[in-house]
Amino acid sequence: AGAACRAELEADARRSARDYRLNYRLKTACEADVASLCAGACAAAADGSCGGRVLACLADKQDAITAKACKDEVFYFVKMQVADYRNDILLAEACRSDVDARCAAVPAGDVLACLRAAREQLTPACRREELRLSVLQSRDARLFPAIAASCGREMSTHCKDVPAGHGRVVTCLQRHAGDAGFGAACADAVAARAAELGASYRNDYALATACEADAKRECAVEAASAHGDAAVLGCLVRRAAARG
């Protein structure tokens, strides 16, 4: 597509991201799931964010969505958010001042990485939305551009029987990264992802979902420390070891 066409497509994606009702395919595919899972998402949306909150609700409740067409549309929606932070309207609004202060000179596609590099210095609202998107992204290897671009052969060779979601494919790739024939570009992408996992327990979907309640109950002091999520990960490891 030409530059003008791409610009219009990007603008249309941002409009759709503001309100699920402006996304015809998603609205149609997810009508029943919106009614059953996200009926109350707009209750506190006096700021006009109703449509965006429904989209966020669907993304957060992907495992409970019953219609495959809806699952596919929500996955595509999250993929757009990861590609351009402006497609996550809740994050874009919450992080407006953070982007202006820290990432103003960064291309839109790299703003999310810029925010993550400064995660501990973000405003509370921005940090909360960035972490939410980080957990969503960690569900699926296809949501990591470097892995998606570099690991197609490795995923089909080593992980073809591993179902997508819950971080399972990334875990599989990590397990096979040292195998003969595993490409260097894929190994580098997987190693970079492993470094992110070590920085925050929230970057590991399975860990974040399984341990969220324990983290809030047992590691509140660590969560309030200067290195927040990394400290929480250490706390969870120590607690688990103490329990045997």
N, C-alpha and C positions, 0 to 999 in steps of 0.2 A: 504494500500500500504506500501511496505517496505521503509526503509530510502533512499535507492538509487533511487527508483522510485519517491518518494516524491521530492527528490532533483532535479531530471530531470524535473518533472512537474513544479516546482517552477521556474527553469531556463527557461523553455519554456514560462511560463506566462510572465516573465520579457522581453524575446525577443519580444513577441507579443505586449507588452505594449509600446515598442519603436516605433512601426510602424504598423498602422492598416493593411497594406498590408501583414504583416506576420501572421495576424489572419484570417484564411480562412473563418471561419463561419461569423465573423463580416464583413469582406470585401464583401462577397457575399450578406449577408442580407442587408447591408447598402449602396450598390453601388449607388442607386438612390438618397438616402438622402445625401450622401457625395457630389454628384454633385449639388444638389439643395441648400444645407445649408452651405457647407464648402468648396466650390470651391476655395476660396481665402485664405484658412488657411495656405497654404505653401508659400505664396508670400514673407514673410519676414523670411523664415526659412533657411537662408544661413548656419546656424550652423549644418545642418543635422537633425533637429528636425521635419521635415515635417510630417512624419507619426504620431509622438506623438501629434503634434498640431491638426491634423485631429481628433484623438481620443478625445482630450480635447474639440474641437469644438462640436463634437457629444454629449458629456456628458453635455456641457453647454446648448445645444439646444434640450434637450430630448423632451420637450413639442411640438416641431415642427416636430419631426420625424413622418413620415406617416406609415412606415412598422412596424407591430407588431414584426416581427422577429428581426428587427434592434433595436427596443426599448428593447427587451429582452437581446440582446447581449450587448448593451451599459450598461444596468443595471448590468449585470454580470461583465463587465469590471470595473465599479465603485466599485462594491463589492470587486473585487480583489485589487483595489487601497487602499481601507479602511483597508483591511486585512494586506497589506504589502506595505509600502510607496514606495518601489522600483518599484512597478508596475505602479506608476505615474511618468513617466520619466521626465516630466517637473518639478515636485516637487523634485524628487530625485536629479536632476542636480542643481536646484536653492538652495537646502538645504544642499548641500554636506558639506560645511564648518560648518554649524550649527550643523549637525549631528555629525561631528568629534569633535566639541567643547563641545557639551552638551549631546549627546546621544550615544556616541561611545560604551558604555558598555551595552546598552539596546538591547534586542532581536529585530529583525527586525519588528515583529508584534506589538511591543510596542513603536516604534520610533515615530509614529504619535502622540500618547498621550504625549510622552516626549516633542515633539516640541510644542504642544498646551499648555503645562504647562508653557512654556517659551515664549509664543507668543509675548509678548511685547518687548522681547529682541532679537527677530530673525532679521536677515538681511532683508532689504526691499523686495528683490526678493523672499526669502523663505517665509516670512510672507504672501505675496500676493498669492503664490501658495497654502499654507496651508489653507488660508481663502477660496480660491476657492473650494478646496476639502471639507472643512467644510460645505459650502453651499450645495454642491452636496449631501453630506451624509445626511444632514438634510431633504432632500426630502422624505425619506422613512424609516420607523421603522426597516425594514429588514436589513438596513445598519449599525445598532447599535448592535454589537455582544451580549451585555448583555441583551438587550430587545428581540432580536430574540431568544436567548436561554431560557429566563425566562418567556416570555409573550405570548407563543403560545396559551394557553388556554384562557387567558384574551382577546386576539385579536379576537379569534373565538367566544367568548361569548358576549363581549361588543361592538366589533367594526367590526363584520362580514360584515355589509353593508356599511362600510366606504371605499371608493376607495383608493387604495394605491397612494402615491405621495403627494407632496406639504405639507408634514408634518402632514397630516390629521390624520393618525393613532396614532401618538404620542400624538397629541392634544386630541384625543378620550380617550386614556389610561390615560392621566392626569386627564381628567374629571371624570373618573370612579375609580380612584385609591383608594378612600375611601369607595367604595361599599363593601357590605358583600360578602365574598368569593373571593375577589381580593387577589391573592397570595402575600406573603411577599417579595419573591425574585423579582417578577415583580414590586411591589411597590418601592423597593429599586432602581431598574434599572431606573424606571421612575423618581424618585426623583433625581437621579444623572444626568439624562438628563435635568431636570428642572434647576438644578444648572448651567449647561452649557449654557442654554438659557439665564439665567440672566447675564452671564459674557460677552456676545457679541450679539448684534442684528443680526449679520451674522450667528449665530448658529440656527436661526429660519428661515426656508426657506421662508415661506409666508411673514414674516416681512422683511427679507433681500431683497427679490425681489420687494416688494411693496414700500419699503422706501429708496431704494438705491439712487434714484435721489434726494429725500428730504434731505438725509444725506449729500450728496455732496454739495447741495445748501445752506443748513441752519446750518450745524453742522461741518464746516471745522475746526474751532478752536478746538472743542472737539476731532475731529479725530486726530489732531496733538499733543494731550496731552499725558501724560505718560501712561494713561490707555485707550487710544484710543477708542475701540469699546464699552466698558462699558460706557464711557462718552458719546458716540454718542447716545446710547440707552436712557440715561437720558435726553439728549438734545431733542430727538424726542418726548419723553413723555411730556416734558415741552412745546414744540412748539404746540403739539396737544391740550394740556389743554388750552393754551392761545387763540387758535382759537375757543375753545368751541366745 
